[in-house]
C-alpha cells in the first residue's frame, strides 16, 4: 500500500459575483490523482500559477480541498479535524519557499524548533535542547546556532533551519515547496544534496515542487507535469526528460538553457496561459499546442497509462 494516495483532488476558490448571478469558482487544482511510496521523491513542475503550490498546501491541510481524497497510510487526511488532525500532522510537514518569511524573527532557533519538539515529544527541556542540537547537526549547522535569531543567518542557512524544523516531528512525508528557488545557484546544490542525504537516512517521502527541471530530474524518482491545475504527464524522471510525450512537457524541456547556446530548436509557445476562471473547452493546452487537432478542441484528454510502458499522459496524440 502506498504511503500517500491522492484521488481526484480539487481545490477551488469562490469568485465574488453579483447576488443575482450564479456563483463562479476558480479551479486551482482540478481532479489530481497520484500515489507516493515511502522513501520516494516525486517532482512537480509547471509554469507559475499552474497550481503546484496550492496542491502542496492542500496535501498538508494548509488549503481546504473542495473534492477528492487524501489517504495517508490509509487514513483519510482530508476529513480529519480537531485533535485527530493535530495527531496526524506529526506524519507530514512542509518546507516553505521563502527562507526569510518562514521563520518568526522574534524566536530564537531553539524556540522555533522547540515549538515542534515539545508538541509531539514529552521530554524535559534539556532533552529537547539536545534534540534541537541534533537536528541542526543533521542539516550542517552547529549547536551554537540555537540561541541566535533568524536575521543572523544567510538565506541558505535559514533554509537549512527550515528543513531541520520540518524534520523535528520525524514525519513520513514532506512537501518541499520550491525550497531552492529563492537561493543563489551555488547554495541550491548543497540544499538539494542535503535533502537527498536526509531522505536516505530517514526514508521520508518527498513531494519536491520546483521550476528548474535540471534540479527536479536530479532529485526525483518520478516527475509530474502540471498545466492549468491538471496533471498532463507523469513518468520516471530520466524517461520523461529524455523522451517527453506531452507537447507541453516537450516545450518546457526545450526552454532549458543549453551549454552550446543554441536556441534555434526551442519550441516557442504562442499566446498566454488561459485563465483558470474561463478555461478552454477540450484540452486545456490546445490553444498553445502546435499539434492540436479538432478533437483537442472538443474533448478533454484523460490521464491514461501507455499499455506498453505504463507512462501517464493526458494527450489525444502523444509524441
C-alpha positions in Angstrom: 0.0 0.0 0.0 1.4 3.4 -0.9 2.2 5.9 1.9 0.2 8.7 0.2 -2.8 8.1 -2.2 -4.4 11.1 -3.7 -7.7 10.6 -5.6 -9.4 13.3 -7.8 -8.2 16.1 -5.5 -9.6 19.5 -6.4 -9.2 23.0 -4.9 -11.5 25.8 -5.9 -11.9 29.4 -4.7 -15.3 31.3 -4.9 -15.2 34.4 -7.0 -17.2 37.4 -5.9 -20.2 37.8 -8.1 -23.4 39.9 -8.0 -26.1 38.4 -5.9 -28.4 37.7 -8.8 -25.7 35.8 -10.8 -24.6 32.2 -10.5 -21.7 31.6 -8.1 -18.4 31.2 -10.1 -15.3 29.4 -9.0 -11.6 29.4 -9.8 -10.3 25.9 -10.0 -6.6 26.0 -8.9 -6.3 22.2 -8.8 -8.5 20.0 -11.0 -9.1 16.3 -10.2 -5.4 15.4 -9.5 -4.6 11.7 -8.7 -1.3 10.1 -7.8 0.4 7.8 -5.3 3.7 8.3 -3.4 5.6 5.4 -1.7 7.8 5.6 1.3 11.3 6.9 0.6 10.2 8.1 -2.9 10.6 11.6 -4.4 8.1 12.9 -6.9 9.0 16.2 -8.6 6.2 18.6 -9.6 6.9 21.1 -12.3 4.9 23.6 -14.3 4.6 27.4 -15.0 3.9 29.9 -12.3 0.3 29.9 -11.4 -0.5 26.4 -12.6 -1.5 25.2 -9.1 1.7 23.5 -7.9 1.9 25.3 -4.5 -1.8 25.1 -4.0 -1.7 21.3 -4.4 1.2 21.0 -2.0 -0.6 23.1 0.6 -3.8 21.1 0.2 -1.9 17.9 0.9 -0.7 19.3 4.3 -4.1 20.8 5.0 -3.0 24.5 4.7 -5.6 24.8 2.0 -9.1 23.2 2.1 -9.8 20.8 -0.8 -13.2 21.1 -2.4 -13.3 17.4 -3.6 -11.4 14.2 -3.7 -9.5 12.1 -1.2 -6.1 12.3 0.6 -5.2 9.0 2.2 -2.0 9.0 4.3 -1.2 5.5 5.5 -4.8 4.5 4.7 -6.2 7.3 6.9 -8.5 9.9 5.4 -6.5 13.1 5.9 -8.9 15.4 4.2 -11.8 14.7 6.6 -9.6 14.7 9.8 -10.5 17.5 12.2 -9.5 18.8 15.7 -7.4 16.6 17.8 -7.3 13.8 15.2 -5.8 16.2 12.7 -3.2 17.5 15.2 -2.1 14.0 15.8 -1.9 13.2 12.1 0.2 16.4 11.5 3.2 14.5 13.0 3.3 12.4 9.9 3.5 15.3 7.4 5.4 18.6 7.3 6.2 21.3 4.8 9.4 23.2 3.8 8.4 26.7 2.6 9.8 28.6 -0.4 10.8 31.8 1.4 13.6 31.2 4.0 13.2 34.8 5.2 9.4 34.8 5.8 9.0 31.2 7.1 10.9 31.8 10.5 9.5 34.0 13.2 12.1 36.8 13.7 11.2 37.1 17.4 12.0 33.5 18.2 15.5 32.0 18.7 16.3 29.0 16.6 15.8 26.8 19.7 12.4 28.3 20.3 11.4 27.7 16.7 12.4 24.1 16.8 11.1 23.5 20.3 7.6 24.5 19.2 7.5 21.3 17.2 9.5 19.1 19.5 7.5 19.9 22.7 4.3 19.4 20.8 5.0 15.8 19.8 7.5 14.6 22.4 7.1 14.7 26.1 10.7 15.5 27.1 12.3 17.7 29.6 13.9 21.0 28.4 17.4 19.6 28.5 16.5 16.7 26.3 14.5 18.9 23.9 17.6 21.2 23.6 19.7 18.2 22.8 17.3 17.1 20.2 17.3 20.5 18.6 21.1 20.4 18.5 21.0 17.0 16.8 18.6 18.4 14.2 20.9 21.3 13.4 23.8 18.9 13.1 21.7 16.9 10.6 21.4 19.9 8.3 25.0 21.0 8.6 24.8 23.6 11.4 26.2 23.6 14.9 24.6 23.9 18.3 25.9 27.4 18.6 23.0 28.5 16.4 20.4 27.6 19.0 20.4 30.9 20.8 20.7 33.1 17.8 17.9 34.7 15.8 16.9 34.2 12.1 18.4 37.6 11.0 21.8 36.4 12.0 21.9 33.8 9.2 22.2 33.8 5.5 19.4 32.6 3.2 20.9 29.1 2.7 21.4 28.7 6.5 17.8 29.8 7.1 16.6 27.2 4.7 18.6 24.6 6.5 16.9 25.6 9.7 13.5 25.3 8.0 14.5 21.8 6.9 15.5 21.0 10.5 12.1 22.2 11.7 10.3 20.0 9.2 12.3 17.0 10.5 11.6 17.8 14.1 8.4 15.8 14.1 10.0 12.8 12.4 7.4 12.9 9.5 6.8 10.2 7.0 6.0 12.7 4.2 7.4 16.2 3.4 6.2 18.8 0.8 9.1 20.9 -0.3 7.6 24.0 -2.0 10.3 25.4 -4.2 12.9 25.2 -1.4 15.8 26.4 -3.5 14.2 29.0 -5.8 15.0 31.9 -3.5 18.6 30.9 -3.1 21.8 31.5 -5.1 22.7 28.8 -7.6 25.9 28.0 -5.5 23.7 27.3 -2.5 20.9 25.4 -4.3 23.1 22.3 -4.9 24.0 22.0 -1.3 20.4 22.1 -0.2 19.3 19.5 -2.8 22.1 17.2 -1.7 21.2 17.7 1.9 17.6 16.7 1.2 18.8 13.6 -0.6 21.1 12.6 2.3 18.4 13.1 4.9 15.9 11.1 2.8 18.3 8.2 2.5 18.7 8.1 6.3 15.1 8.6 7.3 13.2 7.0 4.4 11.0 10.1 4.2 8.8 10.5 1.1 9.1 13.9 -0.6 7.0 15.9 -3.0 9.5 18.3 -4.5 7.9 21.4 -6.2 10.2 23.4 -8.5 10.6 25.3 -11.7 14.1 24.1 -12.5 13.8 20.8 -14.5 17.5 20.0 -14.0 17.1 20.1 -10.2 13.9 18.1 -10.4 15.5 15.5 -12.6 18.4 15.2 -10.2 16.4 14.6 -7.0 13.2 12.9 -8.3 12.2 9.3 -8.8 9.2 10.4 -10.9 8.2 13.7 -12.3 4.6 15.1 -12.7 4.0 18.0 -15.1 1.1 20.4 -14.2 -0.7 22.7 -16.5 -3.7 24.9 -15.6 -4.4 22.8 -12.5 -4.2 19.5 -14.4 -1.5 16.8 -14.3 -0.7 16.3 -18.0 2.2 13.8 -17.8 3.8 11.6 -15.2 6.8 9.3 -15.8 10.1 8.2 -14.3 12.4 11.2 -14.2 15.1 10.0 -16.7 12.4 8.8 -19.2 10.4 12.0 -19.0 13.4 14.2 -19.6 14.9 12.1 -22.4 11.6 11.4 -24.3 8.6 13.7 -23.3 5.3 12.6 -24.6 3.1 15.6 -23.9 3.6 18.7 -26.1 3.7 20.9 -23.0 6.5 18.8 -21.4 8.3 19.0 -24.7 8.1 22.8 -24.7 9.2 23.0 -21.0 12.3 20.9 -21.7 13.2 22.9 -24.9 13.3 26.1 -22.8 16.1 24.7 -20.6 19.3 26.6 -21.5 21.9 24.5 -23.3 25.7 24.8 -22.9 26.2 25.3 -26.6 23.9 28.3 -26.5 21.8 27.2 -29.5 18.2 28.5 -29.5 17.0 27.5 -33.0 15.5 24.2 -31.8 13.5 25.7 -29.0 9.7 25.4 -29.0 8.2 28.9 -28.7 4.7 28.7 -27.3 2.2 31.2 -28.7 -0.4 33.0 -26.7 -0.9 33.2 -23.0 -1.8 30.7 -20.4 -5.7 30.6 -20.3 -7.4 32.0 -17.3 -8.5 29.3 -14.8 -11.7 31.4 -14.4 -12.5 30.6 -18.0 -10.6 27.5 -19.1 -10.9 26.5 -22.7 -13.1 23.6 -23.8 -11.4 20.3 -24.6 -7.7 20.0 -23.9 -6.5 22.9 -21.6 -3.3 23.2 -23.7 -4.8 23.1 -27.2 -4.8 26.9 -27.8 -1.0 26.9 -27.5 -0.2 23.5 -29.0 1.3 23.2 -32.4 -0.1 19.6 -32.9 -3.7 20.4 -31.8 -6.5 18.9 -34.0 -10.3 19.2 -34.0 -10.7 16.6 -31.3 -8.4 18.5 -28.9 -10.7 21.5 -29.1 -13.8 19.4 -28.3 -12.7 16.6 -25.9 -10.6 16.9 -22.8 -8.0 14.0 -22.8 -7.8 11.8 -19.7 -4.5 11.0 -17.9 -4.1 7.4 -19.1 -1.3 4.9 -19.0 0.5 3.7 -22.0 -0.2 -0.1 -22.4 3.5 -0.8 -23.1 5.4 1.5 -20.8 2.9 2.4 -18.2 3.8 6.1 -18.6 0.9 8.5 -17.9 0.0 11.2 -20.4 -3.1 13.4 -20.9 -3.0 13.9 -24.7 -5.0 12.6 -27.6 -1.9 12.5 -29.8 1.1 11.8 -27.6 4.6 12.3 -29.1 
